[in-house]
Amino acid sequence: MPQKQHQLIDTTNADDHLRDTQNGSYIYPVVPSDFTSWIKEQRAWRDTAVLYDQSHHMDNLFLTGPDAIRLISDTAINSTKVFPVNRAKQYVPTTAAGHVIGDGILFHEEEERYVYVGRAPAANWLMYHAETGGYRDLEVEIDRRSPSRPYGQAVQRRYFRFQIQGPAAWDVIERLNGGPLEQLKFFSMATMSVGGEQVRTLRHGMAGAPGLELWGPYEHHGRVRDLILEAGADSGLLPVGSRAYPSNTLESGWIPSPLPAIYTGEAERGYREWLGADSYEATGTLAGSFVSQDIADYYLTPWELGYGSFVKFDHDFIGRDALEAIDPATQRRKVTLAWNGEDLARVWGSLLDVDGPQYKYFDLPLANYGSANYDSVIDADGTVVGFSMFTGYSANERRGLSLATVAPDVPEGAELRVVWGEPDGGSRKATVEPHVQTEVRAVVSPAPYSTVARTTYHGGWRTGYREGEAR
């Protein structure tokens, strides 16, 4: 019988376990690292058009039956009262204490059929409650993300999933369709023709222009991809590799991987016992300069992640009582931190300074070195006023950026400092080399940071999703 996660976290400190794991970095699987240059690929989503291959790095969870919507409503902070077929909605669940577990997108594909697409924590939460919550008229099927290191294994998914984005995206889409295509409302679903085959579509956009997500049977993956590239050749469309792809959220403002808030709490004990020792929650890595022996210090409420507007008390759901007791004005808020160029150059320069300190390597374009990243953000007095949680570099903005959550009284434009690197020479994680900590100045800025993103899709979930359309 496989060891269950609760045996791991009840006999060891959860922070120590997650901080010293030897599992290596979080990988976006199967898709090549680069097709051209990551800088060209970043600039293409702002200047021309890009093709994102999202077929491999997310779970698909299929919920079918009359009880599917009841399960969703019982576990989501956002309302499901208006959720017709051919619409999509962001899904955000919380624990009984009101802390976020994860998030993803729900696609209402057919009557009584929904598909959750996203990272494992929210999928696992749905699966557990589907099994234990008395939902009799419900079928559940999980299609896990492709293996991080397939090493020649045959990869098979239920769906291919592509995004076409950028200012020239709609020209590419209509060329691919063989004629004009109606621009539906954001988060609306329809179909289009690709090579004579009908594929499903989701309408959204970025860089001030509409775009689409396309999906269909995985066996058509290669043919559809080739047809998209052919249709986009004259428009400067570039395929985006797995190196540049996750950095798009630095501009669009979504914090992808807060620590799932499930490691404590008696209400969640059954869930911990249900999870396996090979689950995302048991094998993930916790990284960064913020270190606490109380794992609950890493938990975040919806307001701290920018999901406060999603919270609707028009239905009963797990965590409702706790969230109703919270004054939103007291909560940290999501921001972008614009890193000081001289300080960041000093971090990079330490690689070449044989006599000086070695700082934690800041990789390009994404500098995260854990599944969940928590760097202390401090004020002039050295007081921790927030967490820097997703860090990298944008060639479009020519800046180091990080997505963060900071105290409500910290104004936009304030200069704070990010503590970069882990204490005491670094943890024993496989992704950490010996180093010393340093402080990097950073200016509190809007999220999304990009002016284009702020005025067109208002900080949505994945590239181009609009929060207002995801509630």
Salt bridges, closest charged atoms under 4 A:
ASP10 OD2 - HIS6 ND1 3.82
ASP10 OD2 - ARG269 NH1 3.00
ASP15 OD1 - ARG19 NE 3.55
ASP20 OD2 - ARG428 NH2 2.98
ASP34 OD2 - ARG243 NH1 3.79
ASP53 OD2 - HIS221 NE2 2.85
ASP59 OD2 - ARG144 NH1 2.61
ASP67 OD1 - ARG70 NE 3.42
GLU109 OE1 - ARG113 NE 3.50
GLU141 OE2 - ARG158 NH1 2.80
ASP143 OD2 - ARG157 NE 3.18
GLU213 OE2 - ARG161 NH1 2.88
GLU213 OE1 - ARG462 NH1 3.44
ASP226 OD1 - ARG225 NH1 3.97
GLU251 OE1 - ARG46 NH2 2.93
GLU266 OE2 - ARG269 NE 3.35
ASP314 OD1 - HIS315 ND1 2.79
ASP316 OD1 - ARG320 NH1 3.30
GLU324 OE1 - ARG320 NE 3.47
GLU342 OE1 - ARG441 NH2 3.86
ASP343 OD1 - ARG346 NH2 3.86
ASP343 OD2 - ARG441 NE 2.91
GLU397 OE2 - ARG46 NH2 2.98
GLU422 OE2 - ARG19 NH1 3.16
GLU422 OE2 - LYS429 NZ 2.68
GLU433 OE1 - LYS360 NZ 3.12
GLU439 OE1 - ARG417 NH1 2.48
GLU467 OE2 - LYS334 NZ 3.75
GLU469 OE1 - ARG87 NH2 3.19
